[in-house]
Amino acid sequence: MANTKSIEDKAERKKLKRAARKKAVPKAKRTTPRGSHKRKVRKLARGQSKR
């Protein structure tokens, strides 16, 4: 994205950012599903509560 730190006017900055976003190359599709590296939660024991 374009560096817009120097632009004070909010509308102008937004305009530049939008233009940069339009011009950017689209990101590639994900090869692995999102959150695939997250730790899996183990199912708790079913039935009567322990305490």
Secondary structure by P-SEA (a helix, b strand, c coil): cccccccccaaaaaaaaaaaaaacccccccccccccccccccccccccccc
